[in-house]
């Protein structure tokens, strides 16, 4: 019985000391900027914001519509349209694959560059007037 009372006393002392140990008594040199939280209180991973990713998807959708419209009007050939659509689908797949764990700033910049390059290729194909790919 005596051992039981001693063990209960030790456990109760340890449990009462645990909240005191968990408290932060003003760490020396603590800077609140180290929290890496943005204005909404979410952790900021130094990646693009959600509206930036949606804007990238919107740009990609617009390029897809321009490819379809150009092919339908006969400005680019079906073969050129196929190559451009394939590249668009590859960019969309990369965005889905890389976006699973969150995009880093470098990955987002790479995808933005690929979308811009796709827009350039579409402009080039529309203006070459040969009906052939490259």
N, C-alpha and C positions, 0 to 999 in steps of 0.2 A: 504494500500500500504506500509505503514511504517513497519507493522508487517511482511509483505512478504520480505522486504529488510533485516530486522534483521535476519529472519530465514535463508535466502540465505547466509548471511554473516557467520552465525554460522555453517551452513552445510559446506561451503567452507573451513572454518578454521579447522573444524574437519577432513575433508578429506585430507587436506594438512598435518595435524599432524599425521595421521595414518601411512604413510610410515616411518616417523621418529621414531615412537614408535616400529615399527616392526624390526628396525635395531638392530644388536647385537654390542654393543660397548665394546667388549672384556670382557666377563664375568670373574669374579675373580675365580680362581681355576678350570677353564675349562680345561679338558684334552681330547685331540682328540681321545684317546684310548677308551673313553666312547661311541663313535659312534657305535661300534659293526659292522663295515663294513669290509668285506674281501677285497682282492686285486682287485676284479672285480668291487667293488662299491656296491655289493648286500648286503642286510642285512643278517647277519649271525645268524642263530637261534640255534647255538650250536648242530646241528644235522649232520647227515652224508652228504657228498657231493653227487652230482648226480652220478659221476662215481662209488662211493662205493655202491650205491643202484643198479646200473646196474651190478656191479660185483656180488652182492648177487643174482640177478636174473639169471645171467649166471651160477653161481654155482648150483642153483636150477634146471636149464635146464639140466646141465650135469648129475646131480643125476637122473633126470627123464629118460634121455637116458640110463644110466647105469642100471636102474631098468628094462626098456623095453628090453634091450639087454640080461640081465641075465634071465629074464622070457622066452624070445624067445629061448635061448640056453638050458633051462631046469636046470640052476644052482639054481634058486629059484622056488618055486611053484607059481602057479597063485594066490593062497590065500595070500602068503607072498607078492607078487607083488601088489595085491590089497590094502593090508594094508599100504604098503610103498607109493603107489600112493595117497592114501587118505590123509596121513600125509603131503605129498608134496603139495597137493591141498589146505589143510588147512593153510599151511604156506604162500602159494601164496595169499590166500584170506585175511589173516591177514595183509600181506604187502600192499595189495590194500586198505583195510579198514583203517589201521593206516596211510598210506601214503597220504590220502586225504588232511589232514591239515598240512602235513609235519611230518617227523619222528623226534622224539627226539633221543638223543644219547642212552638213555636207551632202547627205543623200538627197535632201530636198533641192539643193542648188543643182545637183547633177540631173535630177528629173526635170527641173525647170529648164535647164540647158537643152535637154533632149526634146522637150516640147517646142522650144524656140527653133531648134534645128529642123524639126518636122515642119513647122510653119514656113521656114525658108525653103525647104525642099518642095513644098506644095507651090509656093510662088514661082520657083524655078521651073517646075514641070508645067505650070499654067502658061508660062511665057516662052517656052522653048519651041512651040508650034511644030513639033516633029511627030508626036503621037507615040513615041517610044520611050521606054524607061532608060534613063541615063543616056 
